[in-house]
Amino acid sequence: MSSPERADAGVRAGGVAARRPVGGTLQLLGNEMATQFGRRRTWAMLGALALIPVLVAVAIRLVGGSRPGRGPAFLDQIAGNGLFVGLAALTVAIPLFLPLTVSVAAGDAIAGEAAHGTLRYLLVAPAGRVRLLVVKYLFAAAFCVAGTLTLVVVGTLAGWLLFPVGPVTLLSGVQVSVVEGLIRLLAIAGYASVSLLGLSAIGLFFSALTTVPVGAMAATAILAVTAQIVGAIPQLEALHPLLFTDRWLDFADLLRAPVVWDSFAANALLQAGYVLVFGAAAIARFVTRDVLS
């Protein structure tokens, strides 16, 4: 074989070798998504989240709206416009219910495989430890999106069925069409999804530390509650900007005209910091871990 032919063969071989990890990762990711979203537990958690906007809508329909300034944000707006059901449900779910379900999804990522004795086989596949962590985190992130969209979609449908729907009055006093209102609602769902990415990374880290999934889930959920408690203490105000929960409810700028994206960007930057720190910690722990399961 001539030198040019050998060079060409080397380029082709290198290209195939470069494509294999990518193809293997996509296949592993597809299998993970199919497996996890096919589990009854995943659908049970999404079903539990779907009950929140339904209960909110039915309660307001039967009892009537609350007085302005009382109860969760946007609750007093539902009777006048059903589009606020999804927004009120998100406000109710973000402090507790969404973090609980995300804690289960992320905390089970590695520890669940170890507990079921399948972790070693996943690594022999070969999946690679870092690649497996990335795939597990991507599922946790996908669950964040699925959870927030469940609240918004079910809330919108419930509001449409039980209440009048019309132009949405924004916080700045400007009215926008139903279509634009729905787009802004989806943007707020995106904001909520981004808000949970840091918690997902924390859950993945705890999951890499143990073979007991319940322990990782509990530790993640407790940390989410603790961070919110710290965020509510004025004396610890200096710590508030560092908490991954600090901007969870700061989506009001998406309900102004024009939209102000500063809070969205600041929240994304905050969550990215937690993803980098706890993602790196999870990798450092997992690549040196003796997998016996």
SERO-4910 file (N, C-alpha, C, O; in steps of 0.05 Angstrom, whole numbers):
BEGIN
 pado doro    nc1    nc2    nc3   cac1   cac2   cac3    cc1    cc2    cc3    oc1    oc2    oc3
  Met    A     17    -24      0      0      0      0     18     25      0     37     27     16
  Ser    A     12     43    -17     27     68    -19     23     86      5      4     82     20
  Ser    A     40    105      8     38    124     31     11    139     30     -2    142     51
  Pro    A      3    150      6    -23    164      6    -46    146     14    -64    154     28
  Glu    A    -45    120      5    -67    102     11    -67     96     41    -89     95     53
  Arg    A    -43     92     53    -42     87     82    -52    111     97    -66    108    117
  Ala    A    -45    135     88    -55    159    101    -85    162    100    -98    169    119
  Asp    A    -96    155     76   -125    157     72   -139    136     90   -160    142    102
  Ala    A   -127    112     92   -139     91    109   -138    100    138   -157     95    153
  Gly    A   -116    113    145   -114    122    173   -135    143    180   -146    143    202
  Val    A   -140    161    161   -160    182    165   -188    169    168   -203    177    186
  Arg    A   -194    149    151   -220    136    152   -223    121    179   -244    122    191
  Ala    A   -202    107    187   -203     92    212   -206    111    236   -222    106    255
  Gly    A   -192    133    235   -195    153    256   -223    164    257   -233    169    279
  Gly    A   -235    169    233   -262    179    233   -282    160    245   -300    168    260
  Val    A   -279    134    238   -297    113    250   -293    112    280   -313    110    295
  Ala    A   -268    112    289   -263    111    318   -275    135    332   -284    133    355
  Ala    A   -274    158    319   -285    182    331   -315    181    332   -327    192    351
  Arg    A   -327    168    312   -356    167    312   -367    146    331   -390    149    341
  Arg    A   -352    125    337   -363    104    354   -371    114    382   -392    107    391
  Pro    A   -353    130    396   -362    140    422   -388    156    421   -405    154    438
  Val    A   -390    173    400   -414    189    397   -438    172    393   -459    175    406
  Gly    A   -436    153    374   -458    135    369   -465    118    393   -488    113    398
  Gly    A   -444    108    407   -449     93    431   -463    109    453   -480     99    467
  Thr    A   -455    134    455   -468    152    475   -497    156    468   -515    156    486
  Leu    A   -503    162    443   -531    166    435   -548    141    439   -571    143    447
  Gln    A   -536    118    433   -551     93    437   -556     89    467   -578     81    474
  Leu    A   -536     94    483   -539     91    512   -559    110    522   -576    103    540
  Leu    A   -559    135    512   -578    155    521   -606    147    513   -625    150    529
  Gly    A   -610    137    488   -636    128    479   -647    106    496   -670    106    504
  Asn    A   -629     87    503   -638     64    520   -645     74    548   -665     65    559
  Glu    A   -630     93    558   -635    103    585   -662    118    585   -678    114    604
  Met    A   -667    135    565   -692    149    564   -716    130    562   -736    133    575
  Ala    A   -713    110    544   -735     91    540   -740     75    566   -763     70    573
  Thr    A   -719     67    579   -722     51    603   -734     68    626   -753     59    639
  Gln    A   -723     91    631   -733    107    653   -761    118    649   -777    118    668
  Phe    A   -767    128    625   -793    138    620   -814    116    615   -837    121    613
  Gly    A   -804     91    614   -822     68    612   -828     57    640   -845     38    642
  Arg    A   -816     67    661   -820     56    687   -845     67    700   -853     90    696
  Arg    A   -859     50    715   -883     59    728   -878     81    748   -895     99    752
  Arg    A   -855     80    761   -849    100    781   -847    128    768   -857    147    780
  Thr    A   -834    130    745   -832    155    732   -859    167    725   -865    190    730
  Trp    A   -877    150    714   -904    159    707   -921    165    732   -938    182    731
  Ala    A   -915    151    754   -929    156    779   -922    184    789   -939    199    799
  Met    A   -896    191    787   -887    218    796   -899    239    778   -908    260    788
  Leu    A   -899    235    752   -911    255    734   -941    257    739   -953    278    737
  Gly    A   -954    234    745   -982    234    751   -988    249    776  -1008    264    778
  Ala    A   -971    246    796   -975    261    821   -972    291    816   -987    307    827
  Leu    A   -953    299    799   -950    327    792   -975    337    777   -983    360    781
  Ala    A   -985    320    760  -1009    328    744  -1033    333    762  -1051    349    754
  Leu    A  -1034    321    785  -1057    325    803  -1057    353    815  -1078    363    822
  Ile    A  -1034    365    817  -1032    391    830  -1049    412    815  -1066    425    828
  Pro    A  -1045    417    789  -1062    437    776  -1091    429    775  -1109    446    775
  Val    A  -1097    403    773  -1125    394    774  -1138    401    800  -1160    411    801
  Leu    A  -1124    395    822  -1135    402    848  -1139    432    852  -1158    441    863
  Val    A  -1119    447    842  -1121    476    844  -1145    486    829  -1160    503    839
  Ala    A  -1149    477    804  -1171    486    787  -1198    478    799  -1216    494    800
  Val    A  -1200    453    808  -1226    444    819  -1232    459    845  -1255    466    849
  Ala    A  -1212    463    861  -1217    477    886  -1227    506    881  -1246    515    894
  Ile    A  -1214    520    863  -1223    547    856  -1250    547    844  -1267    565    849
  Arg    A  -1256    527    827  -1282    525    814  -1304    520    835  -1326    532    832
  Leu    A  -1299    504    854  -1320    497    874  -1323    518    896  -1345    524    904
  Val    A  -1300    528    905  -1300    546    928  -1300    575    920  -1310    592    934
  Gly    A  -1288    581    897  -1285    608    889  -1256    618    893  -1241    605    907
  Gly    A  -1249    640    880  -1222    650    881  -1216    661    909  -1233    669    924
  Ser    A  -1190    662    915  -1181    673    940  -1179    704    938  -1180    715    916
  Arg    A  -1178    717    960  -1174    746    960  -1147    753    950  -1128    739    954
  Pro    A  -1145    776    937  -1119    785    927  -1098    787    949  -1104    798    971
  Gly    A  -1075    777    944  -1054    778    964  -1054    755    984  -1036    752   1000
  Arg    A  -1074    737    982  -1075    714   1000  -1071    689    984  -1080    686    962
  Gly    A  -1056    670    996  -1051    644    983  -1028    647    963  -1016    669    962
  Pro    A  -1021    626    949   -999    626    930  -1003    647    908  -1026    655    902
  Ala    A   -981    656    896   -983    676    875  -1000    666    852  -1000    643    845
  Phe    A  -1015    685    840  -1031    681    816  -1057    665    822  -1073    660    804
  Leu    A  -1061    656    847  -1084    640    853  -1110    656    850  -1130    646    842
  Asp    A  -1109    682    857  -1132    699    856  -1138    707    827  -1159    720    822
  Gln    A  -1121    701    808  -1126    708    780  -1140    686    764  -1149    690    742
  Ile    A  -1142    662    776  -1151    639    761  -1180    642    752  -1187    635    729
  Ala    A  -1198    651    770  -1226    653    764  -1231    671    740  -1251    667    725
  Gly    A  -1214    691    736  -1217    709    713  -1205    700    688  -1212    708    666
  Asn    A  -1185    682    690  -1171    672    666  -1158    645    673  -1140    643    690
  Gly    A  -1168    624    659  -1159    597    665  -1129    592    659  -1118    572    668
  Leu    A  -1116    609    643  -1088    605    637  -1070    607    662  -1048    598    662
  Phe    A  -1081    620    683  -1065    623    707  -1064    598    724  -1050    597    743
  Val    A  -1079    577    716  -1079    552    732  -1051    540    730  -1040    532    751
  Gly    A  -1040    538    706  -1013    526    703   -992    542    718   -974    531    730
  Leu    A   -995    569    717   -975    586    731   -977    583    761   -957    582    775
  Ala    A  -1002    582    771  -1005    578    800   -995    551    809   -983    548    830
  Ala    A  -1000    530    792   -991    503    799   -960    502    800   -949    489    818
  Leu    A   -947    516    781   -918    517    782   -908    530    808   -889    521    820
  Thr    A   -921    552    815   -913    567    839   -916    549    864   -900    550    882
  Val    A   -938    533    865   -942    515    887   -922    492    888   -912    485    909
  Ala    A   -915    482    864   -899    458    862   -869    463    864   -854    445    873
  Ile    A   -859    487    856   -830    492    856   -817    489    883   -795    477    884
  Pro    A   -828    499    905   -813    496    930   -811    468    941   -791    462    955
  Leu    A   -830    450    935   -830    424    948   -834    401    929   -817    383    928
  Phe    A   -856    400    914   -863    376    899   -844    371    876   -836    348    872
  Leu    A   -837    391    861   -817    387    840   -790    378    851   -779    359    840
  Pro    A   -779    391    871   -754    381    882   -755    353    892   -735    338    890
  Leu    A   -778    344    904   -780    317    913   -778    297    890   -764    277    892
  Thr    A   -793    302    869   -792    283    847   -765    283    833   -755    262    824
  Val    A   -753    307    830   -726    308    818   -706    294    836   -687    281    826
  Ser    A   -709    296    862   -691    282    880   -692    252    876   -672    238    878
  Val    A   -716    242    872   -720    213    867   -706    205    840   -692    186    839
  Ala    A   -711    221    819   -700    215    793   -669    216    793   -656    198    782
  Ala    A   -658    236    805   -629    240    805   -615    221    826   -594    210    821
  Gly    A   -628    219    849   -616    203    870   -615    173    864   -598    159    875
  Asp    A   -632    164    846   -633    136    839   -614    130    816   -610    106    809
  Ala    A   -602    150    803   -587    147    778   -566    125    780   -567    106    764
  Ile    A   -547    128    798   -525    108    800   -531     89    823   -527     65    820
  Ala    A   -540     99    845   -545     82    868   -566     60    862   -564     38    872
  Gly    A   -586     67    846   -607     48    838   -595     25    822   -603      2    826
  Glu    A   -577     32    804   -564     11    787   -547     -7    805   -547    -32    802
  Ala    A   -533      5    824   -517    -11    843   -534    -29    860   -527    -52    865
  Ala    A   -556    -18    870   -574    -34    887   -586    -58    872   -591    -79    884
  His    A   -592    -55    846   -604    -76    831   -583    -95    818   -590   -114    805
  Gly    A   -557    -89    822   -536   -106    812   -531   -103    783   -519   -121    770
  Thr    A   -539    -81    771   -536    -77    742   -514    -57    735   -508    -53    711
  Leu    A   -502    -44    755   -483    -23    750   -458    -35    736   -447    -23    717
  Arg    A   -448    -57    746   -424    -69    735   -428    -77    706   -410    -74    689
  Tyr    A   -452    -87    699   -458    -95    672   -459    -71    653   -452    -73    630
  Leu    A   -469    -49    663   -470    -24    647   -442    -15    641   -437     -5    619
  Leu    A   -424    -18    660   -397     -9    655   -381    -28    638   -362    -20    624
  Val    A   -389    -53    637   -375    -73    621   -384    -70    592   -370    -80    574
  Ala    A   -406    -57    586   -420    -57    560   -403    -52    535   -408    -67    516
  Pro    A   -384    -33    532   -374    -15    553   -387     12    550   -389     23    528
  Ala    A   -396     23    572   -408     49    572   -387     70    580   -388     93    570
  Gly    A   -369     63    598   -350     83    607   -363     98    630   -387    105    629
  Arg    A   -348    103    651   -359    115    675   -369    143    671   -391    151    679
  Val    A   -352    159    658   -359    187    653   -383    189    635   -402    204    639
  Arg    A   -383    173    614   -405    172    595   -431    164    609   -452    175    603
  Leu    A   -429    144    626   -453    135    641   -464    157    658   -488    161    660
  Leu    A   -446    172    672   -455    194    689   -469    216    672   -490    226    681
  Val    A   -457    222    649   -470    242    632   -498    234    623   -516    250    623
  Val    A   -500    209    615   -526    199    606   -546    199    629   -569    207    625
  Lys    A   -538    191    653   -556    192    676   -564    220    683   -587    225    690
  Tyr    A   -545    239    680   -553    267    686   -572    277    665   -590    293    671
  Leu    A   -568    270    640   -586    279    619   -615    269    623   -634    283    617
  Phe    A   -617    245    634   -644    236    640   -656    253    663   -679    261    661
  Ala    A   -640    259    683   -650    275    705   -659    303    695   -679    313    704
  Ala    A   -643    314    677   -650    340    665   -676    337    648   -693    355    649
  Ala    A   -678    315    634   -703    311    618   -727    308    636   -749    317    629
  Phe    A   -723    296    659   -745    293    678   -754    321    689   -777    326    693
  Cys    A   -734    338    693   -741    366    702   -759    379    681   -779    391    689
  Val    A   -753    376    656   -769    388    635   -797    374    634   -817    388    632
  Ala    A   -797    348    636   -823    333    636   -840    341    659   -865    344    656
  Gly    A   -828    345    682   -844    352    706   -857    380    703   -880    383    709
  Thr    A   -841    399    695   -852    426    692   -872    428    670   -893    442    672
  Leu    A   -867    414    648   -887    414    626   -913    400    633   -934    408    625
  Thr    A   -911    380    650   -935    367    660   -952    386    675   -977    387    671
  Leu    A   -940    402    692   -955    421    708   -968    442    690   -991    449    693
  Val    A   -953    452    670   -962    473    653   -984    463    634  -1005    476    631
  Val    A   -979    440    621   -998    430    602  -1024    421    615  -1046    429    606
  Val    A  -1022    406    637  -1047    397    651  -1061    422    663  -1086    423    662
  Gly    A  -1046    441    673  -1058    465    684  -1073    481    663  -1095    491    668
  Thr    A  -1061    483    640  -1074    498    618  -1100    484    609  -1120    497    605
  Leu    A  -1099    458    607  -1123    443    598  -1144    445    619  -1168    449    613
  Ala    A  -1137    442    645  -1157    444    666  -1169    472    667  -1193    476    671
  Gly    A  -1151    493    664  -1161    520    665  -1180    526    641  -1199    541    644
  Trp    A  -1173    514    618  -1190    519    594  -1217    506    597  -1237    516    587
  Leu    A  -1218    483    611  -1244    469    614  -1261    482    635  -1286    481    633
  Leu    A  -1250    493    656  -1265    502    679  -1269    532    681  -1286    541    697
  Phe    A  -1253    547    667  -1254    576    670  -1254    590    643  -1245    578    623
  Pro    A  -1262    615    642  -1259    630    617  -1230    635    611  -1213    637    629
  Val    A  -1223    636    586  -1196    640    577  -1195    664    558  -1211    666    539
  Gly    A  -1177    683    563  -1176    706    546  -1149    719    548  -1130    707    558
  Pro    A  -1146    744    538  -1120    758    539  -1109    759    567  -1124    761    586
  Val    A  -1083    757    569  -1070    756    595  -1059    784    602  -1045    797    586
  Thr    A  -1066    793    626  -1055    818    636  -1029    813    650  -1028    799    670
  Leu    A  -1008    825    640   -981    821    651   -977    838    676   -994    855    683
  Leu    A   -955    833    690   -949    848    715   -945    878    709   -949    895    726
  Ser    A   -937    884    685   -933    912    677   -959    926    669   -959    949    662
  Gly    A   -982    911    670  -1008    922    663  -1015    920    634  -1038    927    627
  Val    A   -998    910    617  -1003    907    588  -1017    880    583  -1010    860    596
  Gln    A  -1037    880    566  -1051    856    558  -1038    844    533  -1032    858    514
  Val    A  -1035    817    534  -1024    803    510  -1044    782    503  -1062    774    518
  Ser    A  -1042    772    478  -1061    752    468  -1058    725    482  -1038    721    497
  Val    A  -1077    708    478  -1076    681    490  -1051    666    480  -1038    653    496
  Val    A  -1045    669    454  -1022    655    443   -996    665    456   -979    648    464
  Glu    A   -993    691    459   -969    701    472   -968    693    501   -947    688    513
  Gly    A   -992    692    514   -993    684    542   -984    655    545   -969    648    564
  Leu    A   -991    638    526   -982    610    527   -952    608    522   -938    592    535
  Ile    A   -941    625    504   -913    625    499   -897    633    524   -877    621    531
  Arg    A   -908    653    538   -895    662    563   -896    641    584   -878    638    600
  Leu    A   -919    626    585   -922    605    604   -901    583    599   -890    571    618
  Leu    A   -897    577    573   -876    557    566   -848    567    574   -831    551    583
  Ala    A   -843    593    571   -818    604    578   -813    602    609   -791    596    618
  Ile    A   -835    606    624   -833    603    653   -828    573    661   -813    567    679
  Ala    A   -840    555    645   -835    526    650   -805    521    644   -793    505    658
  Gly    A   -794    533    623   -766    531    618   -749    542    640   -728    530    648
  Tyr    A   -757    564    651   -743    576    674   -743    556    697   -722    552    710
  Ala    A   -766    544    703   -768    525    726   -750    501    720   -738    490    739
  Ser    A   -750    492    695   -733    469    689   -703    475    693   -689    458    705
  Val    A   -695    498    685   -667    507    689   -661    509    719   -639    502    728
  Ser    A   -680    518    734   -677    521    763   -670    495    777   -657    495    798
  Leu    A   -679    473    766   -675    447    778   -651    432    769   -645    410    779
  Leu    A   -636    443    750   -612    430    740   -590    427    761   -576    407    762
  Gly    A   -587    447    778   -567    446    799   -574    424    819   -557    409    827
  Leu    A   -599    422    826   -608    401    844   -604    373    832   -597    355    846
  Ser    A   -608    371    806   -603    345    793   -574    337    795   -568    313    799
  Ala    A   -556    356    792   -527    350    795   -520    342    823   -504    324    827
  Ile    A   -533    355    842   -528    348    870   -538    319    876   -525    304    889
  Gly    A   -562    313    865   -573    286    868   -555    265    855   -551    243    866
  Leu    A   -544    271    832   -525    253    819   -500    248    835   -490    226    837
  Phe    A   -490    269    848   -467    267    865   -472    248    888   -457    230    894
  Phe    A   -495    253    902   -502    236    925   -506    207    915   -499    188    930
  Ser    A   -517    204    892   -522    177    881   -496    162    876   -495    138    878
  Ala    A   -475    177    868   -449    165    863   -434    158    889   -415    143    888
  Leu    A   -444    168    912   -431    163    937   -440    137    950   -425    126    967
  Thr    A   -463    127    943   -475    105    958   -487     84    940   -491     88    916
  Thr    A   -493     61    952   -508     40    938   -536     38    948   -551     20    940
  Val    A   -544     57    964   -571     57    976   -586     81    963   -582    104    971
  Pro    A   -603     76    943   -617     98    929   -634    115    947   -636    139    943
  Val    A   -647    103    967   -664    119    985   -648    140   1000   -657    162   1004
  Gly    A   -624    132   1007   -606    151   1021   -599    175   1004   -599    198   1013
  Ala    A   -593    169    978   -586    191    960   -610    209    955   -607    234    954
  Met    A   -633    197    951   -658    212    947   -664    230    971   -670    254    968
  Ala    A   -662    219    995   -668    234   1019   -649    256   1023   -656    279   1030
  Ala    A   -623    251   1019   -603    272   1023   -607    295   1004   -604    318   1011
  Thr    A   -614    289    979   -619    310    959   -644    327    967   -643    351    966
  Ala    A   -665    313    974   -690    327    982   -686    344   1007   -695    367   1008
  Ile    A   -671    333   1027   -666    348   1051   -650    373   1046   -654    394   1057
  Leu    A   -630    370   1028   -613    393   1021   -629    415   1008   -625    439   1012
  Ala    A   -648    407    990   -665    427    977   -682    442    997   -685    466    995
  Val    A   -693    428   1017   -709    441   1038   -692    459   1055   -699    481   1062
  Thr    A   -668    448   1062   -650    464   1079   -641    490   1066   -640    511   1079
  Ala    A   -635    488   1040   -627    512   1025   -649    533   1025   -644    557   1027
  Gln    A   -674    524   1023   -696    543   1023   -700    555   1051   -708    579   1054
  Ile    A   -696    539   1072   -698    550   1099   -676    571   1104   -681    592   1115
  Val    A   -651    565   1095   -630    584   1098   -636    610   1082   -631    632   1091
  Gly    A   -649    606   1059   -656    629   1042   -678    647   1054   -681    669   1046
  Ala    A   -692    636   1074   -714    651   1087   -704    665   1112   -720    679   1125
  Ile    A   -679    661   1120   -669    673   1145   -654    699   1138   -633    698   1125
  Pro    A   -664    722   1146   -652    747   1139   -623    750   1149   -606    762   1136
  Gln    A   -617    738   1172   -590    740   1184   -569    726   1166   -545    732   1169
  Leu    A   -578    708   1149   -559    694   1131   -560    705   1102   -555    691   1083
  Glu    A   -568    730   1100   -571    743   1074   -547    741   1057   -549    740   1032
  Ala    A   -523    742   1069   -498    741   1053   -495    714   1038   -482    713   1018
  Leu    A   -508    693   1048   -507    667   1035   -528    663   1013   -525    646    996
  His    A   -548    680   1013   -571    675    995   -563    674    966   -572    656    952
  Pro    A   -546    692    956   -539    691    927   -524    665    919   -523    658    895
  Leu    A   -513    651    939   -498    626    933   -516    601    933   -507    580    924
  Leu    A   -540    604    942   -558    581    945   -570    573    917   -578    591    902
  Phe    A   -571    548    911   -582    540    885   -613    544    884   -625    543    862
  Thr    A   -625    549    907   -654    555    908   -660    585    907   -684    592    907
  Asp    A   -640    602    907   -644    630    911   -662    643    889   -677    661    896
  Arg    A   -660    633    865   -675    646    843   -697    628    832   -707    632    810
  Trp    A   -706    608    847   -726    589    838   -752    603    830   -765    595    811
  Leu    A   -760    624    844   -785    637    839   -782    664    826   -801    680    826
  Asp    A   -759    671    816   -754    697    804   -761    698    774   -745    707    758
  Phe    A   -784    688    767   -791    688    738   -811    710    731   -823    710    710
  Ala    A   -814    729    750   -833    751    745   -826    768    721   -843    779    707
  Asp    A   -800    770    715   -791    786    692   -801    775    665   -802    790    646
  Leu    A   -809    750    665   -820    738    640   -850    746    636   -862    740    616
  Leu    A   -861    759    656   -889    769    655   -890    799    653   -910    811    660
  Arg    A   -869    811    642   -868    839    638   -867    845    608   -861    828    592
  Ala    A   -873    870    601   -872    878    573   -854    903    571   -861    924    583
  Pro    A   -831    901    557   -821    877    544   -809    857    565   -804    864    588
  Val    A   -804    833    555   -792    813    573   -764    821    581   -748    830    564
  Val    A   -757    818    606   -730    823    616   -718    796    622   -728    781    639
  Trp    A   -695    790    609   -683    763    611   -661    762    632   -647    742    634
  Asp    A   -657    783    647   -635    784    666   -636    762    687   -617    749    693
  Ser    A   -660    758    699   -664    738    719   -660    710    708   -649    692    721
  Phe    A   -669    706    683   -666    680    670   -636    674    667   -627    652    673
  Ala    A   -621    693    657   -592    689    653   -577    685    679   -560    668    681
  Ala    A   -585    701    700   -571    698    726   -577    671    738   -560    658    750
  Asn    A   -602    661    735   -609    635    745   -594    613    730   -584    594    743
  Ala    A   -593    615    704   -578    595    688   -549    594    696   -537    573    698
  Leu    A   -537    618    701   -509    619    709   -505    606    736   -485    591    741
  Leu    A   -523    611    755   -522    599    781   -524    569    780   -508    555    793
  Gln    A   -543    559    765   -546    530    762   -523    517    748   -515    495    755
  Ala    A   -512    531    728   -489    520    714   -465    517    733   -450    497    730
  Gly    A   -462    535    752   -441    532    772   -444    507    788   -425    493    793
  Tyr    A   -468    502    797   -473    478    813   -470    452    796   -460    432    806
  Val    A   -478    454    771   -474    430    753   -445    424    750   -437    401    751
  Leu    A   -428    445    746   -400    441    742   -387    430    767   -371    411    766
  Val    A   -393    442    790   -380    434    815   -388    406    823   -371    389    828
  Phe    A   -415    401    824   -423    374    834   -420    353    812   -417    329    818
  Gly    A   -421    362    787   -416    343    765   -387    333    767   -381    309    764
  Ala    A   -368    352    771   -340    345    774   -336    327    798   -320    308    797
  Ala    A   -350    334    820   -347    317    844   -357    289    840   -346    270    849
  Ala    A   -380    287    825   -391    261    820   -372    244    802   -368    220    807
  Ile    A   -360    257    782   -341    243    765   -316    234    781   -307    212    778
  Ala    A   -305    252    798   -282    246    814   -288    222    832   -270    205    836
  Arg    A   -311    221    843   -319    199    861   -323    173    845   -314    152    853
  Phe    A   -337    175    824   -346    151    809   -324    137    794   -323    113    793
  Val    A   -305    153    783   -284    140    767   -264    125    785   -249    108    776
  Thr    A   -264    132    811   -246    117    830   -261     97    847   -249     84    864
  Arg    A   -286     95    843   -303     77    859   -299     48    851   -298     42    828
  Asp    A   -297     31    871   -295      2    866   -324     -9    863   -338    -11    882
  Val    A   -331    -15    838   -358    -25    832   -359    -55    837   -347    -70    821
  Leu    A   -373    -63    857   -375    -91    864   -402   -103    857   -405   -127    856
  Ser    A   -422    -86    851   -449    -95    846   -451   -108    819   -472   -117    811
***
